[in-house]
Amino acid sequence: MSEEGDTFWINLAEKFFGLILLIIGAILMYYTVTSSSEFGPFTWFFGVVCGVMLLIGLFLLLVRAPE
C-alpha cells in the first residue's frame, strides 16, 4: 500500500476513536453529576475518570499524525 493511504486510515481511526471517547465520557459525566448521591465518597473518582476520557477524546480529535 502507499504511504498516503496508510496515513488516511490512521487519521480516520484517530478521529473515530476520539469521537467515541468524547461521547462516552460526556454520557458518563452526565450520569456521574446527576446521581452523585449514589456514588457517595467515590463521586470525585468517577468525575476524574470521565474528565480524563473527555480530554483524551478531545486530544485525539485535535492532533494530527505525522506524515
N, CA, C and O atoms as a Tripos MOL2 file, in Angstrom:
@<TRIPOS>MOLECULE
protein
  268   267    67     0     0
PROTEIN
NO_CHARGES

@<TRIPOS>ATOM
      1 N           0.8450   -1.1880    0.0000 N.3       1 MET1
      2 CA          0.0000    0.0000    0.0000 C.3       1 MET1
      3 C           0.8800    1.2380    0.0000 C.2       1 MET1
      4 O           2.0420    1.2070    0.4060 O.2       1 MET1
      5 N           0.3070    2.2940   -0.4540 N.am      2 SER2
      6 CA          1.0540    3.5440   -0.4720 C.3       2 SER2
      7 C           1.0470    4.1830    0.9070 C.2       2 SER2
      8 O           0.1790    3.9130    1.7370 O.2       2 SER2
      9 N           2.0280    5.0300    1.1270 N.am      3 GLU3
     10 CA          2.1220    5.7290    2.4080 C.3       3 GLU3
     11 C           0.9550    6.6840    2.6000 C.2       3 GLU3
     12 O           0.5110    6.9030    3.7270 O.2       3 GLU3
     13 N           0.4610    7.2490    1.5200 N.am      4 GLU4
     14 CA         -0.6440    8.2000    1.6130 C.3       4 GLU4
     15 C          -1.9170    7.5280    2.1140 C.2       4 GLU4
     16 O          -2.6590    8.1130    2.9030 O.2       4 GLU4
     17 N          -2.1710    6.3090    1.6610 N.am      5 GLY5
     18 CA         -3.3510    5.5750    2.0970 C.3       5 GLY5
     19 C          -3.2740    5.1740    3.5550 C.2       5 GLY5
     20 O          -4.2860    5.1640    4.2550 O.2       5 GLY5
     21 N          -2.0680    4.8400    4.0200 N.am      6 ASP6
     22 CA         -1.9060    4.4400    5.4150 C.3       6 ASP6
     23 C          -2.2070    5.5870    6.3690 C.2       6 ASP6
     24 O          -2.9010    5.3960    7.3680 O.2       6 ASP6
     25 N          -1.6970    6.7710    6.0740 N.am      7 THR7
     26 CA         -1.9390    7.9020    6.9730 C.3       7 THR7
     27 C          -3.3980    8.3200    6.9640 C.2       7 THR7
     28 O          -3.9050    8.8150    7.9700 O.2       7 THR7
     29 N          -4.0780    8.1300    5.8460 N.am      8 PHE8
     30 CA         -5.5020    8.4490    5.8000 C.3       8 PHE8
     31 C          -6.2790    7.5870    6.7850 C.2       8 PHE8
     32 O          -7.1110    8.0900    7.5400 O.2       8 PHE8
     33 N          -6.0010    6.2770    6.7740 N.am      9 TRP9
     34 CA         -6.7330    5.3690    7.6550 C.3       9 TRP9
     35 C          -6.3620    5.5740    9.1120 C.2       9 TRP9
     36 O          -7.2040    5.4140    9.9960 O.2       9 TRP9
     37 N          -5.1000    5.9280    9.3710 N.am     10 ILE10
     38 CA         -4.6930    6.2070   10.7470 C.3      10 ILE10
     39 C          -5.4070    7.4510   11.2580 C.2      10 ILE10
     40 O          -5.9190    7.4580   12.3780 O.2      10 ILE10
     41 N          -5.4460    8.5020   10.4470 N.am     11 ASN11
     42 CA         -6.1520    9.7250   10.8370 C.3      11 ASN11
     43 C          -7.6360    9.4640   11.0450 C.2      11 ASN11
     44 O          -8.2340    9.9810   11.9880 O.2      11 ASN11
     45 N          -8.2270    8.6700   10.1750 N.am     12 LEU12
     46 CA         -9.6410    8.3540   10.3060 C.3      12 LEU12
     47 C          -9.9160    7.5570   11.5800 C.2      12 LEU12
     48 O         -10.9060    7.8110   12.2660 O.2      12 LEU12
     49 N          -9.0480    6.5960   11.9010 N.am     13 ALA13
     50 CA         -9.2190    5.8040   13.1220 C.3      13 ALA13
     51 C          -9.0550    6.6790   14.3620 C.2      13 ALA13
     52 O          -9.8070    6.5260   15.3250 O.2      13 ALA13
     53 N          -8.0800    7.5980   14.3530 N.am     14 GLU14
     54 CA         -7.8990    8.5060   15.4890 C.3      14 GLU14
     55 C          -9.1420    9.3600   15.7080 C.2      14 GLU14
     56 O          -9.5970    9.5210   16.8400 O.2      14 GLU14
     57 N          -9.6820    9.8980   14.6410 N.am     15 LYS15
     58 CA        -10.8750   10.7450   14.7620 C.3      15 LYS15
     59 C         -12.0700    9.9320   15.2550 C.2      15 LYS15
     60 O         -12.8490   10.4040   16.0840 O.2      15 LYS15
     61 N         -12.2130    8.7170   14.7460 N.am     16 PHE16
     62 CA        -13.3290    7.8600   15.1440 C.3      16 PHE16
     63 C         -13.2470    7.5120   16.6310 C.2      16 PHE16
     64 O         -14.2310    7.6630   17.3560 O.2      16 PHE16
     65 N         -12.0860    7.0480   17.0870 N.am     17 PHE17
     66 CA        -11.9410    6.6770   18.4920 C.3      17 PHE17
     67 C         -12.0040    7.9000   19.4050 C.2      17 PHE17
     68 O         -12.4900    7.8080   20.5320 O.2      17 PHE17
     69 N         -11.5170    9.0360   18.9270 N.am     18 GLY18
     70 CA        -11.6330   10.2710   19.6990 C.3      18 GLY18
     71 C         -13.0850   10.6690   19.8860 C.2      18 GLY18
     72 O         -13.4800   11.0830   20.9760 O.2      18 GLY18
     73 N         -13.8770   10.5480   18.8410 N.am     19 LEU19
     74 CA        -15.3020   10.8820   18.9310 C.3      19 LEU19
     75 C         -16.0300    9.9110   19.8560 C.2      19 LEU19
     76 O         -16.8770   10.3190   20.6500 O.2      19 LEU19
     77 N         -15.6980    8.6250   19.7500 N.am     20 ILE20
     78 CA        -16.3250    7.6310   20.6250 C.3      20 ILE20
     79 C         -15.9850    7.9160   22.0930 C.2      20 ILE20
     80 O         -16.8670    7.8700   22.9510 O.2      20 ILE20
     81 N         -14.7050    8.2120   22.3880 N.am     21 LEU21
     82 CA        -14.3150    8.5180   23.7620 C.3      21 LEU21
     83 C         -14.9890    9.7840   24.2650 C.2      21 LEU21
     84 O         -15.3830    9.8650   25.4290 O.2      21 LEU21
     85 N         -15.1190   10.7740   23.3880 N.am     22 LEU22
     86 CA        -15.7780   12.0170   23.7690 C.3      22 LEU22
     87 C         -17.2460   11.7790   24.1190 C.2      22 LEU22
     88 O         -17.7430   12.3130   25.1110 O.2      22 LEU22
     89 N         -17.9290   10.9920   23.3220 N.am     23 ILE23
     90 CA        -19.3470   10.7120   23.5730 C.3      23 ILE23
     91 C         -19.5220    9.8950   24.8570 C.2      23 ILE23
     92 O         -20.3760   10.2130   25.6850 O.2      23 ILE23
     93 N         -18.7180    8.8480   25.0200 N.am     24 ILE24
     94 CA        -18.8260    8.0100   26.2190 C.3      24 ILE24
     95 C         -18.4740    8.8150   27.4710 C.2      24 ILE24
     96 O         -19.1430    8.6890   28.4970 O.2      24 ILE24
     97 N         -17.4320    9.6360   27.3910 N.am     25 GLY25
     98 CA        -17.0450   10.4650   28.5290 C.3      25 GLY25
     99 C         -18.1260   11.4550   28.9150 C.2      25 GLY25
    100 O         -18.3680   11.6860   30.1000 O.2      25 GLY25
    101 N         -18.7860   12.0470   27.9110 N.am     26 ALA26
    102 CA        -19.8550   13.0050   28.1990 C.3      26 ALA26
    103 C         -21.0580   12.3160   28.8350 C.2      26 ALA26
    104 O         -21.6590   12.8480   29.7680 O.2      26 ALA26
    105 N         -21.4050   11.1450   28.3340 N.am     27 ILE27
    106 CA        -22.5390   10.4050   28.9150 C.3      27 ILE27
    107 C         -22.2300    9.9940   30.3520 C.2      27 ILE27
    108 O         -23.0740   10.1380   31.2360 O.2      27 ILE27
    109 N         -21.0270    9.4870   30.5860 N.am     28 LEU28
    110 CA        -20.6550    9.0900   31.9400 C.3      28 LEU28
    111 C         -20.5850   10.2870   32.8800 C.2      28 LEU28
    112 O         -20.9440   10.1750   34.0530 O.2      28 LEU28
    113 N         -20.1230   11.4360   32.3750 N.am     29 MET29
    114 CA        -20.0780   12.6440   33.2020 C.3      29 MET29
    115 C         -21.4960   13.0760   33.5820 C.2      29 MET29
    116 O         -21.7360   13.4890   34.7160 O.2      29 MET29
    117 N         -22.4230   12.9810   32.6470 N.am     30 TYR30
    118 CA        -23.8140   13.3270   32.9360 C.3      30 TYR30
    119 C         -24.3770   12.4370   34.0480 C.2      30 TYR30
    120 O         -24.9900   12.9320   34.9940 O.2      30 TYR30
    121 N         -24.1650   11.1210   33.9290 N.am     31 TYR31
    122 CA        -24.6780   10.2160   34.9490 C.3      31 TYR31
    123 C         -23.9670   10.3890   36.2900 C.2      31 TYR31
    124 O         -24.5700   10.1880   37.3440 O.2      31 TYR31
    125 N         -22.7020   10.7570   36.2520 N.am     32 THR32
    126 CA        -21.9760   10.9920   37.4990 C.3      32 THR32
    127 C         -22.5280   12.2150   38.2170 C.2      32 THR32
    128 O         -22.6940   12.2020   39.4360 O.2      32 THR32
    129 N         -22.8140   13.2740   37.4610 N.am     33 VAL33
    130 CA        -23.3170   14.5080   38.0720 C.3      33 VAL33
    131 C         -24.7510   14.3340   38.5560 C.2      33 VAL33
    132 O         -25.1010   14.8230   39.6300 O.2      33 VAL33
    133 N         -25.5810   13.6470   37.7840 N.am     34 THR34
    134 CA        -26.9890   13.5370   38.1620 C.3      34 THR34
    135 C         -27.2400   12.5260   39.2830 C.2      34 THR34
    136 O         -28.2390   12.6350   39.9940 O.2      34 THR34
    137 N         -26.3530   11.5510   39.4490 N.am     35 SER35
    138 CA        -26.5670   10.5590   40.5100 C.3      35 SER35
    139 C         -25.3740   10.5190   41.4560 C.2      35 SER35
    140 O         -24.9100    9.4440   41.8380 O.2      35 SER35
    141 N         -24.8870   11.6810   41.8250 N.am     36 SER36
    142 CA        -23.7010   11.7370   42.6900 C.3      36 SER36
    143 C         -23.9860   11.2270   44.0980 C.2      36 SER36
    144 O         -23.0650   10.7910   44.7880 O.2      36 SER36
    145 N         -25.2280   11.2700   44.5340 N.am     37 SER37
    146 CA        -25.5420   10.7900   45.8890 C.3      37 SER37
    147 C         -25.3900    9.2740   45.9980 C.2      37 SER37
    148 O         -25.1190    8.7620   47.0840 O.2      37 SER37
    149 N         -25.5580    8.5570   44.9060 N.am     38 GLU38
    150 CA        -25.4400    7.0990   44.9390 C.3      38 GLU38
    151 C         -23.9850    6.6400   44.9710 C.2      38 GLU38
    152 O         -23.6920    5.5480   45.4570 O.2      38 GLU38
    153 N         -23.0670    7.4710   44.4550 N.am     39 PHE39
    154 CA        -21.6550    7.0990   44.4430 C.3      39 PHE39
    155 C         -20.9790    7.3620   45.7780 C.2      39 PHE39
    156 O         -19.9340    6.7860   46.0830 O.2      39 PHE39
    157 N         -21.5740    8.2240   46.5580 N.am     40 GLY40
    158 CA        -21.0260    8.5340   47.8730 C.3      40 GLY40
    159 C         -19.6660    9.2000   47.7940 C.2      40 GLY40
    160 O         -19.4920   10.1780   47.0670 O.2      40 GLY40
    161 N         -18.7040    8.6790   48.5370 N.am     41 PRO41
    162 CA        -17.3840    9.3260   48.5630 C.3      41 PRO41
    163 C         -16.5640    9.1100   47.2900 C.2      41 PRO41
    164 O         -15.5030    9.7140   47.1380 O.2      41 PRO41
    165 N         -17.0370    8.2600   46.3730 N.am     42 PHE42
    166 CA        -16.2910    7.9850   45.1490 C.3      42 PHE42
    167 C         -16.7300    8.8530   43.9750 C.2      42 PHE42
    168 O         -16.3130    8.6040   42.8430 O.2      42 PHE42
    169 N         -17.5550    9.8590   44.2150 N.am     43 THR43
    170 CA        -18.0300   10.7300   43.1480 C.3      43 THR43
    171 C         -16.8700   11.4380   42.4700 C.2      43 THR43
    172 O         -16.8410   11.5460   41.2440 O.2      43 THR43
    173 N         -15.9160   11.9210   43.2520 N.am     44 TRP44
    174 CA        -14.7750   12.6310   42.6640 C.3      44 TRP44
    175 C         -13.9590   11.7040   41.7690 C.2      44 TRP44
    176 O         -13.4380   12.1420   40.7430 O.2      44 TRP44
    177 N         -13.8390   10.4180   42.1460 N.am     45 PHE45
    178 CA        -13.0810    9.4650   41.3360 C.3      45 PHE45
    179 C         -13.7270    9.2850   39.9650 C.2      45 PHE45
    180 O         -13.0430    9.3300   38.9430 O.2      45 PHE45
    181 N         -15.0450    9.0810   39.9440 N.am     46 PHE46
    182 CA        -15.7390    8.9120   38.6710 C.3      46 PHE46
    183 C         -15.7090   10.2040   37.8590 C.2      46 PHE46
    184 O         -15.6490   10.1570   36.6300 O.2      46 PHE46
    185 N         -15.7500   11.3420   38.5190 N.am     47 GLY47
    186 CA        -15.6390   12.6230   37.8190 C.3      47 GLY47
    187 C         -14.2820   12.7900   37.1580 C.2      47 GLY47
    188 O         -14.1880   13.2820   36.0340 O.2      47 GLY47
    189 N         -13.2340   12.3820   37.8550 N.am     48 VAL48
    190 CA        -11.8790   12.4750   37.2880 C.3      48 VAL48
    191 C         -11.7210   11.5190   36.1060 C.2      48 VAL48
    192 O         -11.1380   11.8830   35.0850 O.2      48 VAL48
    193 N         -12.2370   10.3040   36.2420 N.am     49 VAL49
    194 CA        -12.1520    9.3320   35.1530 C.3      49 VAL49
    195 C         -12.8880    9.8520   33.9200 C.2      49 VAL49
    196 O         -12.3860    9.7200   32.8040 O.2      49 VAL49
    197 N         -14.0540   10.4300   34.1020 N.am     50 CYS50
    198 CA        -14.8150   10.9880   32.9850 C.3      50 CYS50
    199 C         -14.0780   12.1640   32.3630 C.2      50 CYS50
    200 O         -14.0460   12.3060   31.1410 O.2      50 CYS50
    201 N         -13.4910   13.0010   33.1970 N.am     51 GLY51
    202 CA        -12.7280   14.1330   32.6870 C.3      51 GLY51
    203 C         -11.5240   13.6920   31.8700 C.2      51 GLY51
    204 O         -11.2120   14.2960   30.8430 O.2      51 GLY51
    205 N         -10.8510   12.6480   32.3170 N.am     52 VAL52
    206 CA         -9.7060   12.1200   31.5640 C.3      52 VAL52
    207 C         -10.1620   11.5610   30.2240 C.2      52 VAL52
    208 O          -9.4960   11.7630   29.2080 O.2      52 VAL52
    209 N         -11.2900   10.8610   30.2150 N.am     53 MET53
    210 CA        -11.8170   10.3390   28.9530 C.3      53 MET53
    211 C         -12.1540   11.4710   27.9950 C.2      53 MET53
    212 O         -11.8760   11.3750   26.8000 O.2      53 MET53
    213 N         -12.7500   12.5390   28.5080 N.am     54 LEU54
    214 CA        -13.0740   13.6840   27.6670 C.3      54 LEU54
    215 C         -11.8100   14.3300   27.1000 C.2      54 LEU54
    216 O         -11.7720   14.7010   25.9270 O.2      54 LEU54
    217 N         -10.7850   14.4620   27.9260 N.am     55 LEU55
    218 CA         -9.5390   15.0730   27.4600 C.3      55 LEU55
    219 C          -8.8300   14.2040   26.4230 C.2      55 LEU55
    220 O          -8.3050   14.7270   25.4410 O.2      55 LEU55
    221 N          -8.8080   12.9070   26.6240 N.am     56 ILE56
    222 CA         -8.1740   12.0180   25.6460 C.3      56 ILE56
    223 C          -8.9370   12.0510   24.3220 C.2      56 ILE56
    224 O          -8.3240   12.0920   23.2560 O.2      56 ILE56
    225 N         -10.2690   12.0330   24.3840 N.am     57 GLY57
    226 CA        -11.0730   12.1220   23.1690 C.3      57 GLY57
    227 C         -10.8460   13.4210   22.4310 C.2      57 GLY57
    228 O         -10.7290   13.4270   21.2050 O.2      57 GLY57
    229 N         -10.7820   14.5250   23.1610 N.am     58 LEU58
    230 CA        -10.5210   15.8180   22.5410 C.3      58 LEU58
    231 C          -9.1170   15.8650   21.9460 C.2      58 LEU58
    232 O          -8.9180   16.4130   20.8620 O.2      58 LEU58
    233 N          -8.1540   15.2960   22.6480 N.am     59 PHE59
    234 CA         -6.7800   15.2360   22.1540 C.3      59 PHE59
    235 C          -6.7110   14.4600   20.8400 C.2      59 PHE59
    236 O          -6.0550   14.8960   19.8940 O.2      59 PHE59
    237 N          -7.3890   13.3080   20.7780 N.am     60 LEU60
    238 CA         -7.3700   12.5130   19.5490 C.3      60 LEU60
    239 C          -8.0510   13.2220   18.3910 C.2      60 LEU60
    240 O          -7.6700   13.0290   17.2360 O.2      60 LEU60
    241 N          -9.0480   14.0340   18.6830 N.am     61 LEU61
    242 CA         -9.7180   14.7680   17.6120 C.3      61 LEU61
    243 C          -8.8660   15.9120   17.0720 C.2      61 LEU61
    244 O          -8.9470   16.2390   15.8880 O.2      61 LEU61
    245 N          -8.0600   16.5140   17.9220 N.am     62 LEU62
    246 CA         -7.3210   17.7140   17.5170 C.3      62 LEU62
    247 C          -5.9250   17.4280   16.9560 C.2      62 LEU62
    248 O          -5.4150   18.2100   16.1530 O.2      62 LEU62
    249 N          -5.3050   16.3300   17.3630 N.am     63 VAL63
    250 CA         -3.9180   16.0550   16.9700 C.3      63 VAL63
    251 C          -3.8930   15.3410   15.6180 C.2      63 VAL63
    252 O          -4.7420   14.5010   15.3180 O.2      63 VAL63
    253 N          -2.8970   15.7000   14.8190 N.am     64 ARG64
    254 CA         -2.7100   15.0460   13.5220 C.3      64 ARG64
    255 C          -1.5210   14.1090   13.5880 C.2      64 ARG64
    256 O          -0.5480   14.3700   14.2950 O.2      64 ARG64
    257 N          -1.6050   13.0190   12.8470 N.am     65 ALA65
    258 CA         -0.4830   12.0640   12.7740 C.3      65 ALA65
    259 C           0.6190   12.6650   11.9030 C.2      65 ALA65
    260 O           0.3260   13.3700   10.9370 O.2      65 ALA65
    261 N           1.8780   12.3940   12.2340 N.am     66 PRO66
    262 CA          2.9680   12.8890   11.3880 C.3      66 PRO66
    263 C           2.9380   12.2330   10.0150 C.2      66 PRO66
    264 O           2.6230   11.0510    9.8780 O.2      66 PRO66
    265 N           3.2640   13.0080    9.0270 N.am     67 GLU67
    266 CA          3.2040   12.4790    7.6500 C.3      67 GLU67
    267 C           4.5520   12.0790    7.1460 C.2      67 GLU67
    268 O           4.6740   11.6180    6.0110 O.2      67 GLU67
@<TRIPOS>BOND
     1     1     2 1
     2     2     3 1
     3     3     4 2
     4     3     5 am
     5     5     6 1
     6     6     7 1
     7     7     8 2
     8     7     9 am
     9     9    10 1
    10    10    11 1
    11    11    12 2
    12    11    13 am
    13    13    14 1
    14    14    15 1
    15    15    16 2
    16    15    17 am
    17    17    18 1
    18    18    19 1
    19    19    20 2
    20    19    21 am
    21    21    22 1
    22    22    23 1
    23    23    24 2
    24    23    25 am
    25    25    26 1
    26    26    27 1
    27    27    28 2
    28    27    29 am
    29    29    30 1
    30    30    31 1
    31    31    32 2
    32    31    33 am
    33    33    34 1
    34    34    35 1
    35    35    36 2
    36    35    37 am
    37    37    38 1
    38    38    39 1
    39    39    40 2
    40    39    41 am
    41    41    42 1
    42    42    43 1
    43    43    44 2
    44    43    45 am
    45    45    46 1
    46    46    47 1
    47    47    48 2
    48    47    49 am
    49    49    50 1
    50    50    51 1
    51    51    52 2
    52    51    53 am
    53    53    54 1
    54    54    55 1
    55    55    56 2
    56    55    57 am
    57    57    58 1
    58    58    59 1
    59    59    60 2
    60    59    61 am
    61    61    62 1
    62    62    63 1
    63    63    64 2
    64    63    65 am
    65    65    66 1
    66    66    67 1
    67    67    68 2
    68    67    69 am
    69    69    70 1
    70    70    71 1
    71    71    72 2
    72    71    73 am
    73    73    74 1
    74    74    75 1
    75    75    76 2
    76    75    77 am
    77    77    78 1
    78    78    79 1
    79    79    80 2
    80    79    81 am
    81    81    82 1
    82    82    83 1
    83    83    84 2
    84    83    85 am
    85    85    86 1
    86    86    87 1
    87    87    88 2
    88    87    89 am
    89    89    90 1
    90    90    91 1
    91    91    92 2
    92    91    93 am
    93    93    94 1
    94    94    95 1
    95    95    96 2
    96    95    97 am
    97    97    98 1
    98    98    99 1
    99    99   100 2
   100    99   101 am
   101   101   102 1
   102   102   103 1
   103   103   104 2
   104   103   105 am
   105   105   106 1
   106   106   107 1
   107   107   108 2
   108   107   109 am
   109   109   110 1
   110   110   111 1
   111   111   112 2
   112   111   113 am
   113   113   114 1
   114   114   115 1
   115   115   116 2
   116   115   117 am
   117   117   118 1
   118   118   119 1
   119   119   120 2
   120   119   121 am
   121   121   122 1
   122   122   123 1
   123   123   124 2
   124   123   125 am
   125   125   126 1
   126   126   127 1
   127   127   128 2
   128   127   129 am
   129   129   130 1
   130   130   131 1
   131   131   132 2
   132   131   133 am
   133   133   134 1
   134   134   135 1
   135   135   136 2
   136   135   137 am
   137   137   138 1
   138   138   139 1
   139   139   140 2
   140   139   141 am
   141   141   142 1
   142   142   143 1
   143   143   144 2
   144   143   145 am
   145   145   146 1
   146   146   147 1
   147   147   148 2
   148   147   149 am
   149   149   150 1
   150   150   151 1
   151   151   152 2
   152   151   153 am
   153   153   154 1
   154   154   155 1
   155   155   156 2
   156   155   157 am
   157   157   158 1
   158   158   159 1
   159   159   160 2
   160   159   161 am
   161   161   162 1
   162   162   163 1
   163   163   164 2
   164   163   165 am
   165   165   166 1
   166   166   167 1
   167   167   168 2
   168   167   169 am
   169   169   170 1
   170   170   171 1
   171   171   172 2
   172   171   173 am
   173   173   174 1
   174   174   175 1
   175   175   176 2
   176   175   177 am
   177   177   178 1
   178   178   179 1
   179   179   180 2
   180   179   181 am
   181   181   182 1
   182   182   183 1
   183   183   184 2
   184   183   185 am
   185   185   186 1
   186   186   187 1
   187   187   188 2
   188   187   189 am
   189   189   190 1
   190   190   191 1
   191   191   192 2
   192   191   193 am
   193   193   194 1
   194   194   195 1
   195   195   196 2
   196   195   197 am
   197   197   198 1
   198   198   199 1
   199   199   200 2
   200   199   201 am
   201   201   202 1
   202   202   203 1
   203   203   204 2
   204   203   205 am
   205   205   206 1
   206   206   207 1
   207   207   208 2
   208   207   209 am
   209   209   210 1
   210   210   211 1
   211   211   212 2
   212   211   213 am
   213   213   214 1
   214   214   215 1
   215   215   216 2
   216   215   217 am
   217   217   218 1
   218   218   219 1
   219   219   220 2
   220   219   221 am
   221   221   222 1
   222   222   223 1
   223   223   224 2
   224   223   225 am
   225   225   226 1
   226   226   227 1
   227   227   228 2
   228   227   229 am
   229   229   230 1
   230   230   231 1
   231   231   232 2
   232   231   233 am
   233   233   234 1
   234   234   235 1
   235   235   236 2
   236   235   237 am
   237   237   238 1
   238   238   239 1
   239   239   240 2
   240   239   241 am
   241   241   242 1
   242   242   243 1
   243   243   244 2
   244   243   245 am
   245   245   246 1
   246   246   247 1
   247   247   248 2
   248   247   249 am
   249   249   250 1
   250   250   251 1
   251   251   252 2
   252   251   253 am
   253   253   254 1
   254   254   255 1
   255   255   256 2
   256   255   257 am
   257   257   258 1
   258   258   259 1
   259   259   260 2
   260   259   261 am
   261   261   262 1
   262   262   263 1
   263   263   264 2
   264   263   265 am
   265   265   266 1
   266   266   267 1
   267   267   268 2
@<TRIPOS>SUBSTRUCTURE
     1 MET1         2 RESIDUE 1 A MET
     2 SER2         6 RESIDUE 1 A SER
     3 GLU3        10 RESIDUE 1 A GLU
     4 GLU4        14 RESIDUE 1 A GLU
     5 GLY5        18 RESIDUE 1 A GLY
     6 ASP6        22 RESIDUE 1 A ASP
     7 THR7        26 RESIDUE 1 A THR
     8 PHE8        30 RESIDUE 1 A PHE
     9 TRP9        34 RESIDUE 1 A TRP
    10 ILE10       38 RESIDUE 1 A ILE
    11 ASN11       42 RESIDUE 1 A ASN
    12 LEU12       46 RESIDUE 1 A LEU
    13 ALA13       50 RESIDUE 1 A ALA
    14 GLU14       54 RESIDUE 1 A GLU
    15 LYS15       58 RESIDUE 1 A LYS
    16 PHE16       62 RESIDUE 1 A PHE
    17 PHE17       66 RESIDUE 1 A PHE
    18 GLY18       70 RESIDUE 1 A GLY
    19 LEU19       74 RESIDUE 1 A LEU
    20 ILE20       78 RESIDUE 1 A ILE
    21 LEU21       82 RESIDUE 1 A LEU
    22 LEU22       86 RESIDUE 1 A LEU
    23 ILE23       90 RESIDUE 1 A ILE
    24 ILE24       94 RESIDUE 1 A ILE
    25 GLY25       98 RESIDUE 1 A GLY
    26 ALA26      102 RESIDUE 1 A ALA
    27 ILE27      106 RESIDUE 1 A ILE
    28 LEU28      110 RESIDUE 1 A LEU
    29 MET29      114 RESIDUE 1 A MET
    30 TYR30      118 RESIDUE 1 A TYR
    31 TYR31      122 RESIDUE 1 A TYR
    32 THR32      126 RESIDUE 1 A THR
    33 VAL33      130 RESIDUE 1 A VAL
    34 THR34      134 RESIDUE 1 A THR
    35 SER35      138 RESIDUE 1 A SER
    36 SER36      142 RESIDUE 1 A SER
    37 SER37      146 RESIDUE 1 A SER
    38 GLU38      150 RESIDUE 1 A GLU
    39 PHE39      154 RESIDUE 1 A PHE
    40 GLY40      158 RESIDUE 1 A GLY
    41 PRO41      162 RESIDUE 1 A PRO
    42 PHE42      166 RESIDUE 1 A PHE
    43 THR43      170 RESIDUE 1 A THR
    44 TRP44      174 RESIDUE 1 A TRP
    45 PHE45      178 RESIDUE 1 A PHE
    46 PHE46      182 RESIDUE 1 A PHE
    47 GLY47      186 RESIDUE 1 A GLY
    48 VAL48      190 RESIDUE 1 A VAL
    49 VAL49      194 RESIDUE 1 A VAL
    50 CYS50      198 RESIDUE 1 A CYS
    51 GLY51      202 RESIDUE 1 A GLY
    52 VAL52      206 RESIDUE 1 A VAL
    53 MET53      210 RESIDUE 1 A MET
    54 LEU54      214 RESIDUE 1 A LEU
    55 LEU55      218 RESIDUE 1 A LEU
    56 ILE56      222 RESIDUE 1 A ILE
    57 GLY57      226 RESIDUE 1 A GLY
    58 LEU58      230 RESIDUE 1 A LEU
    59 PHE59      234 RESIDUE 1 A PHE
    60 LEU60      238 RESIDUE 1 A LEU
    61 LEU61      242 RESIDUE 1 A LEU
    62 LEU62      246 RESIDUE 1 A LEU
    63 VAL63      250 RESIDUE 1 A VAL
    64 ARG64      254 RESIDUE 1 A ARG
    65 ALA65      258 RESIDUE 1 A ALA
    66 PRO66      262 RESIDUE 1 A PRO
    67 GLU67      266 RESIDUE 1 A GLU
